[in-house]
Amino acid sequence: MTITRREFNKASLGALSLAALGGNALAGPENLVRKAIPSSGETVPIIGLGTNRYGVGNDVEKRAVLRAALSRFHELGGTVIDTAPMYRNSESVLGDLIADLGIRDELFIATKTDEDGGAAATVAQMQRSQDVLKTSTIDLMQVHNLRNWQEVLPILREWRQEGLVRYIGITTSRANQYEEFEKVMRQEELDFIQINYSLEQREAAERILPLAADRGAGVIINRAFGGGRIFEKVGDQPLPGWAHEFGCESWAQFLLKYAIGHPAATLSIPGMTKLHHVDDNFGAARGRLPGAKERKRQEAFFDAL
């Protein structure tokens, strides 16, 4: 399924998701909910993998746990993996694990740059990412927390033109950057933005997410669990019965479906270092996503806790 940027701006991402799902909520990679990347129409599963805790160095036992999680992620149909040079040695660990599993061609690898030492330093950092991730092409290269975006974005465009990266974007997880973030979104053509959004942190829905839809940018949601504090708030409280109507069986799925249910959202990238994290989170990529009224009900429920 492919659509143009203009067609995307006229279409509902929710409708695209249901079309990709085909109305079938059975388990299996072929039945994951997928959404379209606006600039190309390429579809991706709505659950990706965040890897800021993959920097375990050469610890054999810890790598084995991560390998099992990554293998399960792939087995369930996951493709998008988000990493960064600033996540300690996560890129190196991922590069080794992906090569060991032999799954690079089936993945969508996103990483970042945060250099402010000029063009040469930025290029060197991205080349190192290629090396340690063991890939000549990065699917998505992002300017981390807008760092030196004025100099970096032109370099990313050159790399995209040369086929070294497929998509480019910017990231933040800080509300105090939203004003500048919005400015960059308005003046630059971006394939993706990455931003924090959750039941606990909804500010992005006021201006950033609607602007992304208007500008035809894909949206990667980070911190859908609000940094984990949300789980402390819900505590041992049982999931409301009405959450089962849109396929929720756990609080993680409840939270993920809320975030990805926003019409502008493309996918979320929760951290998953253990098998049970992968199995649980992938439940949010099956069935249907909550509609506008259901998402309002989720907000009211959460606010009343």
BABATI-527543 format. One line per field, with one value per residue: x, y, z of N, C-alpha, C in turn. Coordinates in steps of 0.001 Angstrom, whole numbers. Example, Ala and Ser with C-alpha at 12.3 -4.5 7.8 and 13.67 -1.06 7.14 Angstrom:
BABATI-527543
n.x (13190, 12850)
n.y (-5690, -2250)
n.z (7800, 7080)
ca.x (12300, 13670)
ca.y (-4500, -1060)
ca.z (7800, 7140)
c.x (13200, 12900)
c.y (-3300, 30)
c.z (7800, 7870)
This chain:
BABATI-527543
n.x (845, 693, 898, 742, 2400, 553, -1890, -1814, -2146, -4790, -5957, -7027, -4944, -5775, -7655, -5981, -4557, -6490, -7090, -4676, -4580, -6736, -8976, -8603, -7887, -6268, -3493, -76, 2563, 1647, -724, -412, -1198, -525, 920, 1113, 4061, 4181, 5684, 6307, 4527, 5197, 4572, 4673, 4926, 3015, 4267, 7474, 10956, 12599, 15906, 17525, 18521, 20198, 22900, 25009, 27583, 30151, 29069, 28236, 26018, 24027, 23812, 22746, 20159, 19124, 19389, 17502, 15156, 15237, 15125, 12572, 11055, 11480, 10384, 7675, 7003, 8031, 9745, 10874, 13586, 14874, 17693, 20781, 23916, 24474, 23413, 25130, 26879, 24931, 24393, 26532, 26152, 23633, 24279, 25915, 24130, 22046, 23413, 24205, 21745, 20979, 19131, 19087, 18092, 15392, 14671, 13958, 16033, 16623, 18557, 20551, 22010, 24128, 26124, 28010, 30229, 30706, 30543, 32298, 32603, 29992, 29569, 31530, 30521, 28125, 29143, 30449, 28237, 27151, 29188, 29285, 26705, 26713, 25790, 25257, 23322, 21251, 18045, 16501, 17689, 18145, 18071, 19185, 17398, 17302, 19887, 22222, 20810, 20592, 22979, 23172, 20899, 21104, 23271, 22164, 20261, 21899, 23027, 20720, 20065, 22194, 21601, 22419, 21017, 17544, 15336, 14781, 14856, 13800, 14222, 12801, 12339, 11479, 9485, 10194, 11477, 9617, 8718, 10864, 11056, 8657, 9076, 11186, 9847, 8018, 9572, 11225, 11340, 10458, 10799, 10155, 9162, 10152, 8757, 7803, 4908, 2029, -497, 57, 1684, 610, 1030, 2082, 3, -1342, -214, 2037, 1567, -776, 405, 2365, 751, -360, 1938, 2732, 4427, 5822, 5259, 7031, 6454, 7871, 8456, 5894, 5004, 5382, 7905, 7696, 6410, 3675, 2848, 3204, 1187, -1216, -934, -2036, -4500, -7290, -7616, -9920, -13082, -14125, -11902, -11243, -12765, -11392, -9307, -7436, -5378, -3712, -2070, 102, -583, -2916, -1887, -105, -1846, -3393, -1531, -621, -3001, -3604, -4457, -2304, -74, 2476, 3981, 5052, 7847, 8520, 10761, 12228, 13511, 13250, 11702, 8983, 8252, 8249, 6246, 3992, 3846, 3468, 884, -523, -410, -2262, -5678, -7956, -7389, -8125, -10879, -11664, -13562, -13201, -10553, -10786, -12224, -10299, -8512, -10091, -10494, -7848, -7178, -8807, -7714)
n.y (-1192, 2151, 5695, 9157, 12129, 14246, 12873, 11541, 13629, 14097, 11870, 9582, 8369, 6393, 5061, 4046, 2273, 354, -603, -1760, -3700, -5239, -5927, -8148, -9596, -11607, -13354, -12984, -12085, -11129, -9926, -7652, -4330, -1732, 1374, 4101, 5631, 8966, 10349, 8459, 6312, 3780, 1149, 516, -1539, -655, -846, -378, -783, 498, 1291, 2279, 981, -955, -846, -2766, -3543, -5991, -7992, -11209, -12684, -10707, -9848, -12142, -12189, -9891, -10635, -12672, -11204, -9492, -11355, -12398, -10085, -9756, -12174, -11809, -9948, -7389, -4482, -1830, -368, 1716, 3602, 5058, 6861, 8009, 6341, 4881, 2006, 935, 854, -672, -3127, -3818, -4001, -6277, -8241, -8208, -8978, -11514, -12795, -12598, -10819, -8291, -7319, -7365, -5410, -2059, 355, 2939, 5699, 8264, 11599, 13745, 15569, 18599, 19650, 20571, 19933, 17835, 16354, 15484, 13870, 11933, 10752, 9621, 7843, 6114, 5022, 3584, 1688, 279, -630, -2259, -1800, -418, 1357, 3535, 3449, 5519, 8626, 10795, 14078, 14484, 15691, 18191, 19095, 21209, 21472, 23177, 22972, 20236, 19097, 19764, 18070, 15575, 15529, 15392, 12859, 11352, 11794, 10518, 7948, 6847, 7206, 6660, 8059, 11183, 13069, 14740, 14890, 14995, 14876, 16628, 19046, 21698, 22218, 22433, 24789, 25612, 23254, 23175, 25366, 24435, 22331, 23737, 25104, 23289, 20420, 17367, 13851, 12444, 13057, 12730, 12358, 12950, 11557, 10800, 9401, 10751, 12868, 15079, 17315, 17504, 17013, 19343, 21189, 20173, 17479, 17838, 19599, 17987, 16218, 18036, 18804, 16497, 14622, 11673, 10249, 9306, 7993, 8574, 7653, 6686, 5515, 7440, 7590, 5566, 6293, 6243, 3634, 3437, 5058, 3785, 1464, -1400, -1459, -2804, -3286, -1283, -2645, -1834, -1390, -3695, -3677, -2486, -4203, -4387, -5955, -5467, -2990, -1832, -2188, -657, 1914, 2191, 1894, 4145, 6245, 5630, 5676, 8266, 10224, 11287, 9858, 7502, 5282, 3710, 3461, 1613, 638, -2566, -5125, -7669, -10899, -11046, -8382, -7820, -9578, -8616, -5846, -6089, -6860, -4532, -3937, -5323, -6168, -3453, 141, 2615, 4854, 8398, 9126, 7044, 7430, 9836, 8911, 7280, 9277, 10658, 8628, 8143, 10659, 10714, 9016)
n.z (0, -962, -548, -1426, -100, -128, -316, 2076, 3911, 3643, 4538, 7104, 9600, 11271, 9708, 7756, 9312, 10023, 7513, 6828, 8775, 8093, 9446, 10980, 13982, 14855, 16345, 15278, 13007, 10529, 11138, 12636, 13634, 11424, 10415, 8069, 6744, 6192, 4114, 2246, 2142, 2895, 5155, 8692, 11648, 14567, 16986, 18053, 18963, 21700, 22732, 24819, 27007, 26214, 26379, 27374, 27192, 26988, 28499, 28815, 29840, 30141, 27509, 26382, 27405, 26189, 23528, 23351, 23767, 21533, 19476, 19905, 19468, 16707, 15809, 16410, 14556, 14703, 13502, 13561, 15103, 17509, 18291, 19560, 19516, 21970, 23843, 25611, 24792, 23137, 20372, 19364, 20691, 19673, 16932, 16921, 17933, 16050, 13742, 14540, 14731, 12135, 10867, 9728, 7201, 7512, 9210, 10395, 10978, 13195, 14162, 15784, 15750, 17630, 17565, 17963, 16901, 14361, 10764, 10014, 12375, 12772, 10494, 10983, 13312, 12347, 10480, 12179, 13457, 11322, 11062, 13588, 13795, 11727, 9075, 5870, 5181, 6917, 8152, 9321, 10221, 12887, 14334, 17448, 20170, 18963, 18640, 17353, 14953, 12748, 11271, 10952, 9642, 6818, 6168, 6665, 4667, 2419, 2804, 2592, -80, -1262, -665, 1716, 4037, 4604, 5590, 7321, 10420, 13500, 17088, 20415, 23967, 25711, 27126, 27316, 24990, 23027, 21734, 20072, 18650, 17254, 15598, 13953, 12696, 11160, 9301, 8059, 5905, 6967, 7394, 9665, 13068, 16474, 19628, 23082, 24540, 26331, 28550, 30828, 30050, 28032, 26508, 23928, 22209, 21890, 20037, 18617, 17609, 15942, 14098, 12966, 11522, 9710, 8344, 7169, 8423, 9801, 13051, 15832, 18918, 22005, 25451, 26197, 28456, 30290, 31516, 33327, 35638, 35507, 35982, 38691, 39531, 38711, 40090, 41857, 40828, 39098, 35546, 33748, 32771, 30302, 28751, 27466, 25237, 23181, 22923, 25086, 27460, 29515, 31624, 30297, 27597, 27543, 27962, 25798, 23604, 23933, 23390, 20751, 19543, 18882, 16084, 14597, 15293, 14467, 15377, 18472, 20723, 23021, 25663, 25671, 27245, 28104, 27610, 28455, 28426, 25698, 24705, 26093, 25319, 22571, 22440, 22223, 19593, 18281, 17396, 17607, 17606, 20130, 19603, 19204, 21234, 23020, 23754, 25115, 27245, 28415, 29258, 31149, 33019, 33888, 34957, 37134, 38946)
ca.x (0, 1467, 158, 1612, 2304, -715, -2974, -1756, -2693, -6243, -6434, -6905, -4005, -6529, -8236, -4893, -4212, -7498, -6949, -3510, -4901, -7688, -10047, -8292, -7132, -5584, -2073, 817, 3170, 877, -1931, -110, -1633, 554, 566, 1904, 4999, 3564, 6466, 6529, 3464, 5681, 3927, 5481, 4126, 2869, 5153, 8893, 11804, 13528, 17084, 18450, 19057, 20931, 24333, 25490, 28966, 30440, 28525, 27647, 24693, 23092, 23599, 21880, 18790, 18728, 19259, 16221, 14108, 15300, 14648, 11120, 10565, 11482, 9450, 6313, 6777, 8592, 10762, 11517, 14446, 15403, 18864, 21529, 25290, 24543, 22913, 26330, 27304, 23760, 24524, 27459, 25487, 22600, 24918, 26352, 22982, 21329, 24227, 24157, 20427, 20834, 17820, 19186, 17283, 13983, 14504, 13979, 16917, 16666, 19507, 20551, 23280, 24035, 27396, 27975, 31596, 30839, 30139, 33192, 32293, 28698, 29778, 32290, 29630, 27194, 29918, 30670, 26969, 27111, 30159, 28953, 25424, 27020, 24874, 25661, 22192, 20437, 16683, 16102, 18683, 17446, 18836, 18775, 17098, 17526, 21249, 22912, 19982, 20807, 24087, 23067, 19860, 21612, 24106, 21259, 19652, 22915, 23108, 19499, 20188, 23194, 21108, 23030, 19881, 16295, 14455, 15429, 13915, 14279, 13653, 12889, 11465, 11468, 8466, 10789, 11981, 8511, 8625, 11860, 10697, 7593, 9707, 11902, 8854, 7362, 10455, 11968, 10555, 10974, 10069, 9708, 9524, 10020, 8374, 7186, 3458, 1445, -1626, 585, 2319, -221, 1235, 2385, -1241, -1903, 270, 3042, 996, -1556, 1314, 2980, -230, -452, 3186, 2999, 5576, 5551, 5478, 7457, 6153, 8701, 7946, 4452, 4735, 5705, 9089, 7394, 5655, 2262, 2587, 3088, -117, -2297, -725, -2653, -5884, -7592, -7914, -11375, -13642, -14358, -10649, -11218, -13493, -10409, -8244, -6413, -5308, -2752, -1887, 1033, -1354, -3818, -1102, 412, -2940, -3764, -560, -603, -4337, -3704, -4448, -1030, 1003, 2810, 4350, 5696, 9080, 8804, 11935, 11886, 14746, 12918, 10686, 7607, 7985, 7937, 4941, 2955, 3732, 2950, -574, -1071, -364, -3291, -7014, -8110, -6975, -9276, -11302, -11565, -14361, -12571, -9340, -11259, -12588, -9032, -7997, -10918, -10198, -6517, -7186, -9564, -6966)
ca.y (0, 3379, 6928, 10317, 13024, 14978, 11950, 11271, 14762, 14054, 10572, 9284, 7288, 5297, 4300, 3295, 1170, -681, -1215, -2640, -4827, -6068, -6312, -9432, -9353, -12819, -13188, -13306, -10905, -10610, -9279, -6477, -3031, -970, 2717, 4546, 6744, 9916, 10789, 7388, 5329, 2534, 917, -86, -1913, 476, -1048, -525, -1140, 1486, 530, 3051, 115, -2044, -614, -3690, -3899, -7369, -8908, -12316, -13029, -9627, -9894, -13282, -11760, -8959, -11390, -13367, -10195, -9039, -12448, -12445, -8890, -10090, -13284, -11292, -9054, -6065, -4062, -552, -329, 3073, 3609, 6314, 6761, 8448, 5284, 4114, 1221, 216, 612, -1788, -4347, -4124, -4449, -7655, -9132, -8272, -9797, -12891, -13336, -12557, -10234, -6883, -6955, -7334, -4378, -626, 848, 4386, 6159, 9714, 12309, 14852, 16292, 20044, 20039, 20882, 18922, 16678, 15553, 14846, 12794, 10874, 10052, 8801, 6733, 5139, 4308, 2582, 629, -567, -1270, -3190, -1554, 714, 2274, 3754, 3719, 6844, 9356, 11871, 15045, 14215, 16868, 19401, 19582, 21725, 21059, 24035, 22431, 18798, 18717, 19722, 16874, 14435, 15538, 14888, 11410, 10759, 11845, 9521, 6624, 6357, 7166, 6640, 9081, 12070, 13629, 15409, 14283, 15588, 14315, 17723, 20044, 23032, 22382, 22382, 26005, 25507, 22075, 23607, 26240, 23593, 21604, 24633, 25601, 22204, 19265, 16229, 12596, 12005, 13677, 11830, 13223, 12293, 11705, 9735, 9853, 11653, 14017, 15251, 18630, 17409, 16948, 20677, 21830, 19408, 16373, 18347, 20166, 16869, 15759, 19065, 18849, 15196, 13975, 10545, 10556, 8238, 8375, 8047, 7842, 6411, 5137, 8566, 7288, 4521, 6789, 5908, 2351, 3688, 5686, 2804, 506, -2722, -1286, -3618, -2611, -1138, -3625, -1300, -1396, -4910, -3416, -2218, -5200, -4243, -6989, -5054, -1540, -1425, -2093, 476, 3140, 2244, 2125, 5557, 7087, 5351, 5944, 9626, 10108, 11679, 8959, 6399, 4140, 3999, 2683, 1287, -185, -3979, -5865, -9020, -11539, -10720, -7016, -7903, -10212, -7719, -4642, -6402, -6948, -3235, -3844, -6205, -5654, -2100, 1234, 3365, 6032, 9676, 9095, 6102, 8056, 10799, 8117, 6905, 10459, 10920, 7567, 8356, 11877, 10481, 8117)
ca.z (0, -1001, -709, -1529, 1055, -209, -1, 3508, 4642, 3528, 5024, 8530, 9894, 11847, 8606, 7144, 10201, 9908, 6208, 6871, 9637, 7395, 10341, 11607, 15217, 15264, 16614, 14158, 12400, 9404, 11633, 13440, 13127, 10811, 9948, 6930, 6821, 5276, 2958, 1279, 2133, 3493, 6441, 9758, 12821, 15489, 18137, 17760, 20107, 22229, 23185, 25652, 28054, 25576, 26507, 28411, 26933, 26592, 29495, 28059, 30357, 29813, 26062, 26090, 27709, 25147, 22283, 23398, 23573, 20151, 18645, 20061, 18778, 15285, 15602, 16474, 13432, 14917, 12535, 13862, 16283, 17705, 19152, 19504, 20030, 23359, 24734, 25925, 23618, 22631, 18935, 19162, 21135, 18684, 15707, 17114, 18091, 14769, 12839, 15028, 14393, 10682, 10577, 9344, 6043, 7882, 10221, 10102, 12036, 13400, 15166, 15963, 15857, 18574, 17535, 17711, 16564, 12951, 9790, 10029, 13563, 12530, 9522, 11644, 14225, 11574, 9910, 13257, 13632, 10250, 11345, 14729, 13508, 10631, 7971, 5031, 5081, 8108, 7689, 9790, 11002, 13574, 15115, 18816, 20989, 18140, 18843, 16164, 13819, 11574, 10488, 10747, 8679, 5435, 6000, 6578, 3326, 1488, 3003, 2036, -1536, -1647, -333, 2953, 4952, 3866, 6141, 8280, 11382, 14711, 18293, 21743, 25001, 26674, 26818, 27193, 23630, 22076, 20937, 19004, 17877, 16336, 14613, 12992, 11924, 10206, 8252, 7433, 5489, 7707, 7244, 10988, 14340, 17621, 20742, 24229, 24606, 27150, 29356, 31852, 29392, 26835, 25907, 22498, 21444, 21724, 18811, 17887, 16856, 14814, 13110, 12248, 10540, 8665, 7584, 6555, 9067, 10669, 14459, 16740, 20297, 23082, 26815, 26269, 29844, 31152, 32303, 34299, 36796, 35350, 36611, 40118, 39773, 38584, 41162, 41713, 40387, 37912, 34294, 33594, 31865, 28957, 27982, 26655, 23994, 22120, 22927, 26131, 28476, 30548, 31689, 29241, 26364, 27737, 27787, 24436, 22662, 24045, 22694, 19315, 19026, 18350, 14624, 13990, 15717, 13571, 16211, 19747, 20882, 24426, 25937, 25893, 27477, 28530, 26779, 28837, 27961, 24269, 24541, 26608, 24498, 21243, 22515, 21819, 18130, 17732, 17617, 17084, 18467, 20641, 18875, 19916, 22456, 23940, 24276, 26117, 28420, 29042, 29947, 32331, 33976, 34439, 35754, 38358, 39848)
c.x (874, 533, 1157, 1470, 974, -1885, -3011, -2404, -4212, -6830, -6276, -5920, -4720, -7140, -7178, -4536, -5202, -7407, -5785, -3796, -5872, -8798, -9798, -7418, -6422, -4114, -1271, 1341, 2323, -355, -1658, -713, -408, 28, 1545, 2857, 4540, 4363, 6657, 5351, 3894, 5017, 4857, 4552, 4107, 3655, 6573, 9640, 12725, 14680, 18035, 19000, 19806, 22450, 24960, 26926, 29114, 29933, 27726, 26228, 23662, 22803, 22654, 20416, 18276, 18546, 17917, 15070, 14061, 14787, 13125, 10467, 10448, 10453, 8007, 6001, 7290, 9667, 11530, 12284, 15070, 16553, 19572, 22941, 25384, 23934, 24063, 26763, 26149, 23873, 25416, 26832, 24433, 23211, 25351, 25165, 22219, 22092, 24163, 22836, 20180, 19544, 17880, 18226, 15795, 13677, 14507, 14774, 16964, 17724, 19565, 21961, 23099, 25335, 27176, 29373, 31804, 30516, 30998, 32886, 30971, 28843, 30516, 31402, 28674, 27906, 30201, 29390, 26806, 28000, 29678, 27601, 25540, 26035, 25339, 24568, 21432, 19034, 16211, 17220, 18002, 18415, 18329, 18597, 17463, 18964, 21921, 22133, 20225, 21912, 23877, 22040, 20337, 22492, 23223, 20596, 20631, 23021, 21874, 19564, 21166, 22757, 21709, 22030, 18615, 15348, 15246, 14388, 14605, 13598, 13701, 12046, 11275, 10460, 9063, 11441, 10865, 8432, 9614, 11542, 9650, 8162, 10414, 10912, 8223, 8280, 11241, 11015, 11190, 10139, 9444, 9991, 9406, 9787, 7727, 5688, 2891, 208, -1180, 1136, 1646, 41, 1458, 1132, -1816, -1498, 1162, 2422, 90, -677, 2000, 2033, -337, 770, 3525, 4224, 5102, 5903, 5850, 7225, 7169, 8038, 6426, 4035, 5093, 6919, 8837, 6560, 4184, 1940, 2472, 1709, -1250, -2176, -1318, -4088, -6160, -7892, -9428, -11913, -13807, -13084, -10548, -11919, -12557, -9128, -7178, -6518, -4350, -2667, -933, 292, -2324, -3094, -585, -695, -3446, -2837, -611, -1964, -4522, -3584, -3116, 94, 1206, 3153, 4917, 6867, 9370, 10077, 11503, 13184, 14499, 11778, 9272, 7256, 7544, 6541, 3811, 2756, 3153, 1447, -1235, -1101, -1374, -4670, -7130, -7594, -8203, -9589, -11255, -12341, -13741, -11301, -9696, -11641, -11339, -8461, -8767, -10646, -8875, -6512, -7897, -8829, -6365)
c.y (1232, 4563, 8059, 11156, 13776, 14083, 11644, 12385, 14794, 12817, 10456, 8155, 6103, 4435, 3466, 2092, 31, -1377, -2183, -3872, -5782, -6577, -7605, -9201, -10606, -12555, -13568, -12046, -10283, -9846, -8107, -5234, -2292, 403, 3143, 5677, 7761, 10222, 9706, 6437, 3977, 2357, 204, -498, -773, 301, -1268, -804, 12, 790, 1322, 2237, -1078, -1875, -1462, -4135, -5340, -8399, -10015, -12634, -11967, -9598, -11034, -12933, -10830, -9663, -12097, -12395, -9730, -10112, -12552, -11265, -9168, -11172, -12793, -10300, -7655, -5733, -2818, -622, 1057, 3026, 4958, 6101, 7135, 7460, 4322, 3311, 393, -90, -597, -3120, -4774, -4659, -5901, -8618, -9304, -9143, -11263, -13566, -13355, -11919, -8788, -6500, -6856, -6228, -2978, 0, 2371, 4704, 7676, 10278, 13467, 15652, 17787, 20569, 20334, 19691, 17666, 15762, 14814, 13672, 11632, 10069, 9139, 7626, 5668, 4354, 3244, 1394, -296, -1256, -2256, -3047, -337, 1766, 2328, 4118, 5112, 7443, 10602, 12805, 14958, 15507, 18176, 19902, 19937, 21406, 21896, 23511, 20974, 18427, 18753, 18502, 15634, 14378, 15030, 13367, 10717, 10716, 10787, 8092, 6028, 6353, 7237, 7753, 9937, 12667, 14310, 14761, 15245, 14763, 15364, 18794, 21430, 23254, 22510, 23627, 25969, 24330, 22436, 24504, 25433, 22843, 22474, 25032, 24511, 21082, 18009, 14988, 12166, 13071, 12583, 12691, 12420, 12604, 10522, 10274, 10865, 12945, 14240, 16539, 18573, 17411, 18329, 21312, 20928, 18305, 16844, 18937, 19071, 16341, 16747, 19062, 17516, 14511, 12775, 10905, 9283, 8740, 7739, 8352, 7666, 5966, 6266, 8322, 6258, 4983, 6418, 4602, 2485, 4246, 4671, 1714, -857, -2640, -2128, -2745, -2455, -2091, -3128, -1246, -2628, -4700, -3065, -3025, -5081, -5354, -6627, -3533, -1058, -1259, -907, 1791, 3281, 2537, 3559, 6419, 6883, 5616, 7363, 9552, 10451, 10711, 7837, 5140, 4633, 3042, 2395, 466, -1611, -4757, -7316, -9573, -11118, -9285, -7046, -8467, -9281, -6526, -4931, -6658, -5656, -3070, -4772, -5687, -4269, -1071, 1989, 4574, 7265, 9654, 8162, 6682, 9124, 10071, 7649, 8078, 10720, 9885, 7813, 9584, 11685, 9589, 8885)
c.z (0, -1178, -817, -274, 1040, 184, 1485, 4294, 4600, 4184, 6523, 8730, 10518, 10764, 7922, 7989, 10048, 8565, 6195, 7706, 8972, 8285, 11091, 12824, 15716, 15493, 15379, 13517, 11293, 9857, 12578, 12797, 12602, 10427, 8862, 7291, 5779, 4017, 1914, 1122, 2647, 4854, 7414, 10894, 13837, 16785, 17631, 19051, 20471, 22926, 24068, 26826, 27458, 25692, 27592, 28169, 26495, 27598, 28786, 28523, 30003, 28313, 25695, 26339, 26615, 23806, 22223, 23158, 22126, 19196, 18705, 19351, 17281, 14975, 15561, 15359, 13611, 13900, 12978, 15173, 16372, 18690, 19013, 20027, 21509, 24346, 25065, 24687, 23046, 21137, 18667, 19553, 20128, 17392, 15796, 17170, 16778, 13780, 13236, 14662, 12889, 10214, 10073, 8221, 6362, 8891, 9627, 11244, 12042, 14443, 15111, 15875, 16821, 18623, 17317, 17367, 15094, 12065, 9866, 11215, 13392, 11586, 10166, 12585, 13455, 10915, 10961, 13521, 12558, 10594, 12452, 14553, 12343, 9467, 7174, 4937, 6400, 7639, 8093, 10627, 11563, 14285, 16551, 19604, 20295, 18172, 17516, 14877, 12568, 10675, 10109, 9678, 7224, 5162, 5860, 5205, 2274, 1590, 2430, 517, -2049, -1319, 926, 4107, 4110, 4298, 7119, 9222, 12542, 15914, 19471, 22687, 26092, 26259, 26650, 25829, 22602, 21174, 19771, 18083, 16822, 15240, 13534, 12108, 10848, 9050, 7524, 7018, 6083, 7424, 8563, 12032, 15399, 18843, 21860, 24270, 25361, 27845, 30405, 31253, 28036, 26074, 24404, 21643, 21172, 20402, 17969, 17032, 15718, 13713, 12308, 11183, 9387, 7760, 6918, 7112, 9878, 12097, 15223, 18160, 21236, 24425, 26903, 27660, 30811, 32023, 33388, 35477, 36729, 36058, 38122, 40447, 39691, 39639, 40869, 41222, 39139, 36700, 34166, 32530, 30450, 28114, 27088, 25312, 22851, 22355, 23980, 27160, 29600, 30552, 30607, 27926, 26403, 27428, 26364, 23432, 22743, 23206, 21185, 18695, 18541, 16832, 13968, 14288, 14713, 14357, 17525, 19929, 22354, 24546, 26235, 26019, 27877, 27679, 27158, 28488, 26502, 24061, 24968, 25671, 23119, 21253, 22092, 20306, 17474, 18114, 17020, 18083, 18967, 19773, 19759, 21232, 23492, 24538, 25314, 27409, 29160, 29837, 31238, 33421, 34669, 35371, 37079, 39361, 41017)
